[in-house]
Amino acid sequence: MAVVYNDGSVLYGSRQITLSAAGAVIADSIEVTRPSNVIERTNYVGEPSGWVAVPGFVTGTASLQLAATVPVLGETFSTTFGASSETFVLVEVGQPEEKGSLKMVNVTFRKQIN
């Protein structure tokens, strides 16, 4: 169902992603985490003397509406969360089932580096 009215200032909804084998699925919820790795330096008595933060591994989770095909480990998808498109790889796939509910699949993914 299309929105009746949006003044352009309200972001809403989730997104559709296309998995490399399972095809297009709706991500009811999706979250990406962009951590950093902090390296700390101390002097000869253990007092802080500096630190640096470098990007960590980008990971995420999603709850997907199950299409005809269940996703499998290693499937990829590309989407844009920030300024540019990124490719992610499924590293965990769970299949919870609940009476009276949609068939959903919980996945964990990591950003493809190379």
ROPAVEX-63525 format. One record per atom (N, C-alpha, C): x, y, z. Coordinates in steps of 0.1 Angstrom, whole numbers, plus 5000, padded with zeros to 4 digits. Example, Ala and Ser with C-alpha at 12.3 -4.5 7.8 and 13.67 -1.06 7.14 Angstrom:
# ROPAVEX-63525
513249435078
512349555078
513249675078
512849785071
513749895071
512950005079
# end
This chain:
# ROPAVEX-63525
500849885000
500050005000
500950125000
500650224992
501450344991
501050445002
501950525005
501750625015
500750735010
499850775018
498850875014
499451015012
500351045022
501051175021
502351175029
503351235024
504651245031
505251385026
505451475036
505951605032
507451605028
508051485028
509451475024
510451475035
509951495047
510851505058
510851385067
509951285064
509851165073
510351045065
511350985070
511850865065
511150745071
510750645064
509950535070
510150415062
509750305068
509850175061
511250115062
511349995056
512649925056
513049925041
513549805037
514049805023
513949665017
513949655004
514049524997
515449504993
515949384996
517349354991
517249234982
518249214973
518249104964
519449014967
519148894972
520248794976
520648734963
521948694963
522548634951
521848504946
521348424955
520648304950
519148304953
518748354965
517348344969
516548454963
517148554957
516348654950
515948774959
514948844955
514448964963
513648924975
514048984986
513348964999
513149095006
512149105015
511949225022
512649215036
513349315039
514049315052
513149395062
512349325070
511549395080
512249475089
513449435093
514349515101
515749485097
516649585097
517949565092
518849665100
519949625105
520849715113
522349685109
523049795106
524449785103
525249845114
526349775118
527249835129
528549855123
529049985125
530350025120
531250055132
531949955138
532749975150
534150025146
534950065156
536350095154
537150005164
538349995161
539349925169
540250035175
540250045188
541050145195
542350085200
543450155196
544850115200
545250225210
545650175222
546050265232
547550255235
548150375238
549650375241
549750435255
550650375263
550950425277
552450445278
552750525288
554150555291
554750445300
555950465305
556650365313
555950325326
555050415331
554350375343
552850345341
552450325328
551150285325
550150405323
550650525323
549750645321
549450655306
548250695303
547850715289
548750815282
549250785270
550050885263
549550905249
548550835245
548050845231
547150735228
546350755217
545550645212
545150675198
544650575191
544250595177
543050495175
542150535167
540950445164
541050415149
540950295145
540850255131
539550175128
539050185116
537850115113
537849965116
536849915122
536649775125
535849705113
535549575116
534749505106
533349545106
532749575095
531349615094
530449495094
529549485103
528649375104
527149425105
526249325105
524849365106
523949245108
522749275111
521749175112
520449215105
519649125101
518349155095
517349045098
516149085097
514948985098
514348995084
514348885077
513848885063
512548805062
511648855054
510448785051
510848675042
510548545045
510948435037
510248435024
511048425013
510448415000
510348264997
510348224984
510148084981
511448004985
512648064985
513847994987
514448045000
514947955008
515647995021
517048035017
517548155022
518848195020
519848095026
521048095020
522148005025
523348085028
524248025036
525448085040
526248125027
526948235027
527748275016
527048365006
525648365006
524948454997
525348594999
525348674988
525648814989
524548904985
524549034990
523649134985
524349264985
523949354977
524549494977
523449594980
523749694988
522749794991
523549924995
522850034996
523550155000
522950205014
523850205024
523450255037
523950395040
525050425033
525650565035
525750625021
526950665018
527150745006
527350654993
527750534995
527950444983
527550304986
527350224975
526850094976
527950004982
527549904990
528449814997
527849674994
528749574994
528349434993
528549365006
527549285010
527649205022
527449055020
527948975029
527948835028
527248775040
526248685038
525548615049
526448515056
526648535069
527548445077
526748365087
525548395089
524648315098
523248325093
522548215093
521148205088
520348125099
519348185105
518448115114
517048115108
516248015113
514947995108
513947975119
513648085126
512648065137
511248055130
510347985136
508947965131
508047995143
506948065140
505948095150
504548075144
503748015153
502347995148
501648125146
500848125135
500148245131
500948365127
502148345122
503048445118
503648425104
504248525098
504948515086
506148425088
506548355077
507848285078
508948385076
509848395086
510948485086
512248415087
513348485083
514648425084
515548535091
516248505102
517148595108
518548575102
519148675098
520548665092
521548755098
522748715098
523848805102
524748815090
525248935087
526148955076
527349035079
528349025070
529549105072
529849175058
530449295059
530849365047
531949295040
531749275027
532849215018
533949315017
535149275019
536249365019
536949365005
537149254999
537749244986
536849184976
# end
